[in-house]
């Protein structure tokens, strides 16, 4: 079996070909700069989301008593409506 001889020149060509698609330092710096901008945007979105979450929590806390109050008022109105119907029937104004 004959051994193929690898010359330094061929080896250098193979190595150079392997590095053809490698990013340069400038390419990497540009990517790093873009990612830094994206990080800032993500942080701003995260802060905005936190504020929205806090607002939703506050609304839920405030809505609890209001819902109970509305239910109580509906019960009072229903009771008063029934009483009014009875009074109207007794005085002859039944609908």
TIDRENGU-208496 format. One record per residue (C-alpha): residue number from 1; residue in one letter; x, z, y. Coordinates in pm, whole numbers, plus 50000, padded with zeros to 5 digits. Example, Ala and Ser with C-alpha at 12.3 -4.5 7.8 and 13.67 -1.06 7.14 Angstrom:
// TIDRENGU-208496
R   seq   type       u       w       v
R     1      A   51230   50780   49550
R     2      S   51367   50714   49894
***
This chain:
// TIDRENGU-208496
R   seq   type       u       w       v
R     1      X   50000   50000   50000
R     2      X   50149   49893   50325
R     3      X   50151   50145   50604
R     4      X   50035   50022   50939
R     5      X   50279   50097   51208
R     6      X   50137   50244   51522
R     7      X   50339   50162   51825
R     8      X   50345   50383   52128
R     9      X   50194   50099   52324
R    10      X   49894   50068   52090
R    11      X   49849   50443   52091
R    12      X   49857   50447   52470
R    13      X   49597   50169   52481
R    14      X   49369   50361   52244
R    15      X   49400   50678   52449
R    16      X   49337   50489   52774
R    17      X   49030   50326   52623
R    18      X   48899   50669   52523
R    19      X   48930   50794   52880
R    20      X   48759   50492   53041
R    21      X   48417   50659   53045
R    22      X   48540   51005   53137
R    23      X   48413   51142   53467
R    24      X   48660   51180   53749
R    25      X   48713   51499   53942
R    26      X   48515   51351   54231
R    27      X   48228   51271   53995
R    28      X   48227   51629   53873
R    29      X   48238   51766   54227
R    30      X   47942   51547   54325
R    31      X   47746   51672   54025
R    32      X   47836   52030   54106
R    33      X   47717   51982   54464
R    34      X   47384   51839   54346
R    35      X   47338   52123   54099
R    36      X   47408   52373   54375
R    37      X   47125   52219   54577
R    38      X   46896   52232   54279
R    39      X   46983   52598   54223
R    40      X   46877   52677   54579
R    41      X   46549   52495   54530
R    42      X   46483   52677   54204
R    43      X   46550   53010   54372
R    44      X   46308   52921   54654
R    45      X   46042   52818   54402
R    46      X   46099   53135   54207
R    47      X   46053   53345   54520
R    48      X   45737   53153   54610
R    49      X   45603   53206   54261
R    50      X   45675   53578   54285
R    51      X   45481   53595   54612
R    52      X   45186   53411   54457
R    53      X   45195   53642   54155
R    54      X   45192   53945   54385
R    55      X   44899   53802   54582
R    56      X   44702   53735   54264
R    57      X   44767   54090   54149
R    58      X   44646   54226   54484
R    59      X   44331   54013   54460
R    60      X   44260   54139   54110
R    61      X   44300   54497   54225
R    62      X   44068   54438   54522
R    63      X   43809   54249   54317
R    64      X   43750   54529   54065
R    65      X   43558   54759   54299
R    66      X   43380   54465   54462
R    67      X   43250   54341   54128
R    68      X   43121   54687   54044
R    69      X   42954   54709   54386
R    70      X   42783   54373   54338
R    71      X   42656   54477   53995
R    72      X   42523   54802   54142
R    73      X   42352   54613   54425
R    74      X   42196   54368   54180
R    75      X   42056   54662   53983
R    76      X   41914   54818   54301
R    77      X   41758   54486   54406
R    78      X   41607   54438   54060
R    79      X   41464   54790   54071
R    80      X   41322   54742   54421
R    81      X   41173   54409   54320
R    82      X   40998   54571   54025
R    83      X   40867   54851   54249
R    84      X   40742   54601   54505
R    85      X   40560   54405   54236
R    86      X   40387   54725   54119
R    87      X   40283   54813   54474
R    88      X   40152   54461   54536
R    89      X   39946   54476   54216
R    90      X   39799   54813   54313
R    91      X   39694   54696   54659
R    92      X   39566   54363   54528
R    93      X   39839   54136   54660
R    94      X   39971   54039   54318
R    95      X   40127   53697   54302
***
